Amino acid sequence: MSFKTTCLAAVAALALMCGSVQAQTLRYANQGELKSLDPYTVNETTTNAHLGHPYEGLTARGRDLKIEPALAEKWEISPDGLKWRLFLRKNVKFHDGSDFTADDVLFSADRVRAPGSNFTTRIPTDAKFVKVDDYTVDVVLTSPNPILNAQWDTWYIMSRKWAEANNAVAPTPAAATSPSFASLNANGTGPFKIESHQPGVKTVFKVNENWWKKPEHNIKEIIFTPIASDATRVAALLSGEVDVIEPVPIQDIQRVNGAGNAQVLTGPELRTIFLGMDQTRDELLESSVKGKNPFKDIKVRKAFYQAIDIETIKSRVMRNLSTPSALMIAPELFPQTDFPRPKFDVNESKKLLTEAGYPNGFEIGMDCPNDRYVNDGTICQAVVGMLARAGIKVNLNAQPKGQFFAKVLKSGGYKTSFYLLGWTPGTFDSHNVLNDILGCRDVAGSSRGESNLGNYCNKQLDALSDKVLVESDTAKRDAMIKEAYKLAYDEFGYIPLHQQALAWGVSKKVKLTQRADNSVLLYYATKE
């Protein structure tokens, strides 16, 4: 063999080897950044999905969203429903090589309910976690809770020793002004380790070769880069610079599908996009109305509702890739046939505002993320224009989700008067919506209403929610759920908008499962 032939063969072999390595690196871009690695900072689907790579829960959700064993390999429930016995998986290691044991579960149960956590509803406030032995934990309840473990797939278990050694025992609040050790570093048991994390710039995940579970992916490395610009994000996918993007702007779906090297995975999402109003303060933080809160008047709330032209939002902003909703939950999770959406009527809105004492309308601030939901900033701009026709002047504060959540969530003091938010019930059950979104906030000893930013409150609804939690008869349970939704519906407690459609851009070299909860989980990915 000649020297030239030998060199060519070596180059070809090197290229093949490099191509193999390249194929095992998956590059992912999202419109929003990964603000914190602390798994109890922001209860938000995209962040939870990111952190589901280094961290794991006691349970998991499969491709079909059904509950599966994870760090708890099985569980038993006592006949009275007041005790759950968890049998923990043995021979599981954290990324630093330490053993996963019951001590980590007890520590995580305390940390997730501590001040600063945005996940306090994952576990009942009065639930007691008792260590039976290193791999057995009892959860003792004061009342039955048949869906206790329904949100545990995103209650990520942390290492007690690691947290204590690194001054990370307390959760990092979303509104924290300086990063904590846990917000910049991670030590979980999951399928990928954090190699490096530059908030807002890039996060690199490396495969965990010692993961307890047999991988379904063939990925060795994930490189996540936030790309806020829709045009830049799409261009990166079409050029091959990245392999997966989320979301694909609605207006670019046809172009991506026609490019030849990528496709858009679409489907219905379980998330409801809605508008909320501060109904608890005696005077709004951001309003021209002084000395009182106009949102405490049902006529004002109804006026805002009827000023929103949901069909125009559907056709022009969402390009018919949304499903208008009258309830705070997707119809796939609870039927809405008995809840017609109140008619869009600007003249009726003006009349209601006049009757409420605001014949000339008033001025109000509005908080909105501009990189979290599909066309979120554009939706808010449309709402501003629609309310203007009714005489309401809205001062829109649209900003990246990191700043948005830091302001409006509990850790930021719920500093918002009027806002847009999206919600997928973590349990995929109505009780989550009744408790977390519609439940009265700030009840002593309770985590109820943690994500009820405007504190809509109806004690009768709360009483129904408590009954729903323990009712095992499906027909009776559904009747109580319907009654509870009717209360919020009649009081215009929120303004539901729609369920958005999923739109992921995926290279044709990549196969990826799309779940209806919009969690981009790359441990399901394979790449050629």
Order of alpha helices (4+ residues) and beta strands (2+ residues): alpha-beta-alpha-beta-beta-beta-beta-alpha-beta-beta-alpha-alpha-beta-beta-beta-alpha-beta-alpha-beta-alpha-beta-alpha-beta-alpha-beta-alpha-beta-alpha-alpha-beta-beta-beta
